[in-house]
């Protein structure tokens, strides 16, 4: 099989009900090879998930906490707008995405010589294990150790050497300032709010000999709650050369001067190495009206 050595990946940050027919055309106009969705499509929004499932571009998806908004928590169940005795919208979303859903699993893209491995689906993030009943009943997971093991099993079940981890939240170990890529930006300020099970899965995957050029996620919005003077860090690179990208630029669709603009994070992968990361905004004609380079490998040499 011919393997494409240079590919363009679009990471779609937290959607929060903002997905339109124009988004599909925008991705086609960008000429992306692969689309990664970090979840939070909506509050258990079946129409949004169906629309994304119909996208005619190779894709992989994980679910975020909002995708179990009325199912995982006591307070959410009390506010649930549908009959949970008759509907299981969490499972419906999983069924709709089918093999595009990689939470606790993987999807191989042999044409790119890489596998996308999904981290814990429906994560709320942070150092404390939450919503025991939900994760135990849905996935048989009773804590961080079990969660890590499912991710590592997904890694072991692929024969390809290169792994991209896709999560809703990022891993621990990337900083504890409020503006850090997974930092806590609400009271009390500061602290690492990454997922420890994902961090451990990444470490164990390296011991298995896997190359990890990219870890993509969202959840922690770029706009900080405690200040408007700065935004959250979007990209970080570790000592192994792995590039971590937080794509949660929310709202991902906005209006300016009567024109709708929509954003995507773009990653260029050349010979299994991230060469560039940028944030782009596209206008109504699907052309890029703004591009911010967040990472350029030539600047690190």
C-alpha positions as a Python dict, from the first residue, in 0.01 Angstrom:
ca = {
    (1, 'X'): (0, 0, 0),
    (2, 'X'): (118, 351, -84),
    (3, 'X'): (188, 545, 237),
    (4, 'X'): (152, 920, 226),
    (5, 'X'): (457, 1069, 397),
    (6, 'X'): (320, 1420, 446),
    (7, 'X'): (-34, 1461, 578),
    (8, 'X'): (-250, 1746, 699),
    (9, 'X'): (-456, 1678, 1011),
    (10, 'X'): (-743, 1895, 1132),
    (11, 'X'): (-823, 1887, 1503),
    (12, 'X'): (-1176, 2004, 1579),
    (13, 'X'): (-1193, 2150, 1929),
    (14, 'X'): (-1492, 2131, 2161),
    (15, 'X'): (-1793, 2168, 1931),
    (16, 'X'): (-2062, 2260, 2189),
    (17, 'X'): (-2345, 2239, 1932),
    (18, 'X'): (-2150, 2447, 1679),
    (19, 'X'): (-2130, 2222, 1375),
    (20, 'X'): (-2282, 2320, 1044),
    (21, 'X'): (-2292, 2190, 688),
    (22, 'X'): (-2039, 2461, 610),
    (23, 'X'): (-1787, 2294, 841),
    (24, 'X'): (-1775, 1991, 614),
    (25, 'X'): (-1714, 2210, 311),
    (26, 'X'): (-1449, 2404, 504),
    (27, 'X'): (-1257, 2084, 579),
    (28, 'X'): (-1282, 1975, 217),
    (29, 'X'): (-1153, 2314, 106),
    (30, 'X'): (-858, 2285, 345),
    (31, 'X'): (-767, 1954, 182),
    (32, 'X'): (-712, 1772, 510),
    (33, 'X'): (-627, 1403, 509),
    (34, 'X'): (-753, 1319, 858),
    (35, 'X'): (-989, 1484, 1108),
    (36, 'X'): (-965, 1436, 1484),
    (37, 'X'): (-1261, 1531, 1705),
    (38, 'X'): (-1193, 1585, 2076),
    (39, 'X'): (-1557, 1559, 2185),
    (40, 'X'): (-1808, 1779, 2366),
    (41, 'X'): (-2027, 1770, 2056),
    (42, 'X'): (-2318, 1896, 2265),
    (43, 'X'): (-2522, 1793, 2567),
    (44, 'X'): (-2583, 1439, 2437),
    (45, 'X'): (-2663, 1590, 2097),
    (46, 'X'): (-2757, 1312, 1856),
    (47, 'X'): (-2806, 1545, 1553),
    (48, 'X'): (-2453, 1683, 1584),
    (49, 'X'): (-2304, 1336, 1622),
    (50, 'X'): (-2500, 1212, 1318),
    (51, 'X'): (-2370, 1503, 1110),
    (52, 'X'): (-2011, 1429, 1207),
    (53, 'X'): (-2058, 1058, 1136),
    (54, 'X'): (-2148, 1147, 776),
    (55, 'X'): (-1826, 1340, 713),
    (56, 'X'): (-1661, 1202, 395),
    (57, 'X'): (-1307, 1234, 530),
    (58, 'X'): (-1107, 980, 738),
    (59, 'X'): (-1175, 1062, 1104),
    (60, 'X'): (-1141, 954, 1464),
    (61, 'X'): (-1345, 1081, 1758),
    (62, 'X'): (-1364, 1068, 2135),
    (63, 'X'): (-1647, 1183, 2359),
    (64, 'X'): (-1625, 1456, 2621),
    (65, 'X'): (-1802, 1516, 2951),
    (66, 'X'): (-2086, 1709, 2784),
    (67, 'X'): (-2161, 1402, 2573),
    (68, 'X'): (-2275, 1231, 2895),
    (69, 'X'): (-2421, 1547, 3048),
    (70, 'X'): (-2758, 1398, 3146),
    (71, 'X'): (-2635, 1047, 3221),
    (72, 'X'): (-2317, 1046, 3429),
    (73, 'X'): (-2410, 1272, 3721),
    (74, 'X'): (-2692, 1296, 3972),
    (75, 'X'): (-2754, 1664, 3896),
    (76, 'X'): (-2750, 1596, 3521),
    (77, 'X'): (-3004, 1314, 3551),
    (78, 'X'): (-3237, 1544, 3743),
    (79, 'X'): (-3231, 1793, 3454),
    (80, 'X'): (-3252, 1535, 3177),
    (81, 'X'): (-3497, 1655, 2904),
    (82, 'X'): (-3578, 1304, 2778),
    (83, 'X'): (-3699, 977, 2929),
    (84, 'X'): (-3388, 785, 3031),
    (85, 'X'): (-3598, 471, 3081),
    (86, 'X'): (-3672, 470, 2709),
    (87, 'X'): (-3353, 618, 2565),
    (88, 'X'): (-2982, 568, 2621),
    (89, 'X'): (-2836, 858, 2431),
    (90, 'X'): (-2481, 789, 2546),
    (91, 'X'): (-2492, 447, 2382),
    (92, 'X'): (-2674, 590, 2081),
    (93, 'X'): (-2388, 833, 2022),
    (94, 'X'): (-2136, 550, 2044),
    (95, 'X'): (-2341, 344, 1798),
    (96, 'X'): (-2371, 633, 1553),
    (97, 'X'): (-1997, 695, 1537),
    (98, 'X'): (-1925, 320, 1517),
    (99, 'X'): (-1556, 258, 1445),
    (100, 'X'): (-1484, 632, 1431),
    (101, 'X'): (-1519, 632, 1810),
    (102, 'X'): (-1176, 540, 1948),
    (103, 'X'): (-1231, 595, 2322),
    (104, 'X'): (-1048, 307, 2495),
    (105, 'X'): (-981, 170, 2148),
    (106, 'X'): (-793, 240, 1829),
    (107, 'X'): (-835, 298, 1460),
    (108, 'X'): (-558, 217, 1218),
    (109, 'X'): (-491, 441, 918),
    (110, 'X'): (-256, 226, 717),
    (111, 'X'): (-251, 482, 435),
    (112, 'X'): (-75, 716, 680),
    (113, 'X'): (119, 443, 867),
    (114, 'X'): (-30, 550, 1200),
    (115, 'X'): (-289, 447, 1456),
    (116, 'X'): (-512, 681, 1654),
    (117, 'X'): (-562, 556, 2011),
    (118, 'X'): (-839, 707, 2221),
    (119, 'X'): (-804, 794, 2587),
    (120, 'X'): (-1081, 779, 2848),
    (121, 'X'): (-1410, 883, 2685),
    (122, 'X'): (-1646, 1121, 2868),
    (123, 'X'): (-1370, 1244, 3103),
    (124, 'X'): (-1430, 1544, 3328),
    (125, 'X'): (-1055, 1582, 3386),
    (126, 'X'): (-851, 1630, 3698),
    (127, 'X'): (-661, 1431, 3960),
    (128, 'X'): (-967, 1276, 4129),
    (129, 'X'): (-1156, 976, 3991),
    (130, 'X'): (-1520, 1077, 3938),
    (131, 'X'): (-1854, 916, 3852),
    (132, 'X'): (-1764, 562, 3955),
    (133, 'X'): (-2100, 409, 3862),
    (134, 'X'): (-2098, 553, 3513),
    (135, 'X'): (-1750, 428, 3420),
    (136, 'X'): (-1793, 93, 3595),
    (137, 'X'): (-2122, 15, 3423),
    (138, 'X'): (-2023, 143, 3080),
    (139, 'X'): (-1663, 28, 3055),
    (140, 'X'): (-1590, -193, 3356),
    (141, 'X'): (-1344, 70, 3479),
    (142, 'X'): (-1312, 133, 3852),
    (143, 'X'): (-1026, 381, 3866),
    (144, 'X'): (-723, 532, 3695),
    (145, 'X'): (-530, 204, 3686),
    (146, 'X'): (-810, 20, 3504),
    (147, 'X'): (-847, 312, 3268),
    (148, 'X'): (-478, 316, 3183),
    (149, 'X'): (-484, -56, 3117),
    (150, 'X'): (-762, -25, 2859),
    (151, 'X'): (-562, 239, 2672),
    (152, 'X'): (-245, 29, 2684),
    (153, 'X'): (-441, -272, 2558),
    (154, 'X'): (-554, -61, 2263),
    (155, 'X'): (-192, 26, 2193),
    (156, 'X'): (-86, -339, 2213),
    (157, 'X'): (-359, -431, 1964),
    (158, 'X'): (-201, -233, 1684),
    (159, 'X'): (95, -344, 1475),
    (160, 'X'): (186, 3, 1355),
    (161, 'X'): (475, 181, 1523),
    (162, 'X'): (337, 536, 1523),
    (163, 'X'): (60, 632, 1765),
    (164, 'X'): (-145, 950, 1790),
    (165, 'X'): (-328, 978, 2120),
    (166, 'X'): (-667, 1148, 2100),
    (167, 'X'): (-840, 1258, 2417),
    (168, 'X'): (-1103, 1496, 2540),
    (169, 'X'): (-868, 1615, 2813),
    (170, 'X'): (-490, 1618, 2804),
    (171, 'X'): (-253, 1426, 3031),
    (172, 'X'): (-100, 1536, 3359),
    (173, 'X'): (258, 1660, 3359),
    (174, 'X'): (217, 1961, 3128),
    (175, 'X'): (217, 2238, 3389),
    (176, 'X'): (24, 2361, 3690),
    (177, 'X'): (-23, 2732, 3618),
    (178, 'X'): (-377, 2857, 3544),
    (179, 'X'): (-272, 2927, 3185),
    (180, 'X'): (-92, 2593, 3139),
    (181, 'X'): (-223, 2374, 2860),
    (182, 'X'): (-424, 2168, 3115),
    (183, 'X'): (-402, 2410, 3407),
    (184, 'X'): (-685, 2486, 3649),
    (185, 'X'): (-813, 2838, 3575),
    (186, 'X'): (-1090, 2856, 3834),
    (187, 'X'): (-1079, 2892, 4212),
    (188, 'X'): (-856, 2791, 4374),
    (189, 'X'): (-634, 2901, 4090),
    (190, 'X'): (-358, 2677, 3964),
    (191, 'X'): (-297, 2306, 3965),
    (192, 'X'): (-251, 2039, 3700),
    (193, 'X'): (-597, 1929, 3580),
    (194, 'X'): (-476, 1676, 3325),
    (195, 'X'): (-574, 1309, 3322),
    (196, 'X'): (-321, 1090, 3509),
    (197, 'X'): (-440, 772, 3338),
    (198, 'X'): (-358, 920, 2997),
    (199, 'X'): (-13, 1030, 3114),
    (200, 'X'): (63, 677, 3236),
    (201, 'X'): (-68, 522, 2913),
    (202, 'X'): (164, 745, 2711),
    (203, 'X'): (460, 644, 2929),
    (204, 'X'): (381, 274, 2897),
    (205, 'X'): (334, 305, 2521),
    (206, 'X'): (685, 441, 2488),
    (207, 'X'): (814, 139, 2680),
    (208, 'X'): (639, -76, 2419),
    (209, 'X'): (849, 93, 2152),
    (210, 'X'): (576, 314, 2006),
    (211, 'X'): (650, 652, 1850),
    (212, 'X'): (409, 924, 1966),
    (213, 'X'): (442, 1240, 1756),
    (214, 'X'): (110, 1397, 1861),
    (215, 'X'): (-136, 1406, 2150),
    (216, 'X'): (-455, 1598, 2060),
    (217, 'X'): (-725, 1710, 2303),
    (218, 'X'): (-947, 1995, 2419),
    (219, 'X'): (-1173, 2039, 2726),
    (220, 'X'): (-973, 2323, 2885),
    (221, 'X'): (-1090, 2626, 2686),
    (222, 'X'): (-840, 2877, 2555),
    (223, 'X'): (-1027, 3170, 2711),
    (224, 'X'): (-937, 3175, 3080),
    (225, 'X'): (-1207, 3220, 3341),
    (226, 'X'): (-1002, 3433, 3581),
    (227, 'X'): (-855, 3688, 3338),
    (228, 'X'): (-903, 3836, 2993),
    (229, 'X'): (-541, 3953, 2970),
    (230, 'X'): (-407, 3628, 2829),
    (231, 'X'): (-522, 3297, 2684),
    (232, 'X'): (-435, 2939, 2760),
    (233, 'X'): (-125, 2781, 2613),
    (234, 'X'): (-222, 2579, 2306),
    (235, 'X'): (90, 2377, 2230),
    (236, 'X'): (362, 2210, 2432),
    (237, 'X'): (649, 1981, 2336),
    (238, 'X'): (805, 1731, 2575),
    (239, 'X'): (1157, 1590, 2599),
    (240, 'X'): (1065, 1306, 2362),
    (241, 'X'): (955, 1544, 2089),
    (242, 'X'): (585, 1466, 2134),
    (243, 'X'): (369, 1768, 2047),
    (244, 'X'): (63, 1826, 2266),
    (245, 'X'): (-217, 2033, 2109),
    (246, 'X'): (-516, 2175, 2296),
    (247, 'X'): (-767, 2263, 2024),
    (248, 'X'): (-1046, 2400, 2247),
    (249, 'X'): (-1077, 2747, 2098),
    (250, 'X'): (-1436, 2813, 2208),
    (251, 'X'): (-1666, 2929, 2062),
    (252, 'X'): (-1535, 2763, 1748),
    (253, 'X'): (-1777, 2959, 1531),
    (254, 'X'): (-1816, 3333, 1573),
    (255, 'X'): (-1940, 3633, 1376),
    (256, 'X'): (-1732, 3932, 1277),
    (257, 'X'): (-1868, 4218, 1068),
    (258, 'X'): (-2168, 4006, 973),
    (259, 'X'): (-1953, 3715, 851),
    (260, 'X'): (-1930, 3375, 1015),
    (261, 'X'): (-1581, 3254, 1098),
    (262, 'X'): (-1496, 2897, 1202),
    (263, 'X'): (-1173, 2764, 1346),
    (264, 'X'): (-968, 2447, 1313),
    (265, 'X'): (-629, 2350, 1447),
    (266, 'X'): (-409, 2219, 1167),
    (267, 'X'): (-117, 1983, 1216),
    (268, 'X'): (133, 1895, 945),
    (269, 'X'): (288, 1553, 994),
    (270, 'X'): (594, 1476, 781),
    (271, 'X'): (753, 1131, 799),
    (272, 'X'): (576, 1071, 1133),
    (273, 'X'): (705, 1400, 1284),
    (274, 'X'): (497, 1710, 1358),
    (275, 'X'): (647, 1992, 1152),
    (276, 'X'): (389, 2264, 1211),
    (277, 'X'): (78, 2345, 1414),
    (278, 'X'): (-148, 2639, 1335),
    (279, 'X'): (-485, 2782, 1429),
    (280, 'X'): (-687, 2891, 1127),
    (281, 'X'): (-1013, 3079, 1090),
    (282, 'X'): (-1210, 3037, 768),
    (283, 'X'): (-1464, 3279, 629),
    (284, 'X'): (-1790, 3221, 443),
    (285, 'X'): (-1601, 3153, 119),
    (286, 'X'): (-1404, 2876, 297),
    (287, 'X'): (-1080, 3069, 258),
    (288, 'X'): (-839, 3123, 547),
    (289, 'X'): (-883, 3475, 682),
    (290, 'X'): (-649, 3430, 978),
    (291, 'X'): (-366, 3187, 1054),
    (292, 'X'): (-156, 3176, 1369),
    (293, 'X'): (150, 2949, 1370),
    (294, 'X'): (158, 2783, 1711),
    (295, 'X'): (454, 2554, 1647),
    (296, 'X'): (719, 2532, 1376),
    (297, 'X'): (982, 2260, 1402),
    (298, 'X'): (1239, 2479, 1226),
    (299, 'X'): (1225, 2722, 1519),
    (300, 'X'): (1343, 2445, 1755),
    (301, 'X'): (1653, 2350, 1559),
}
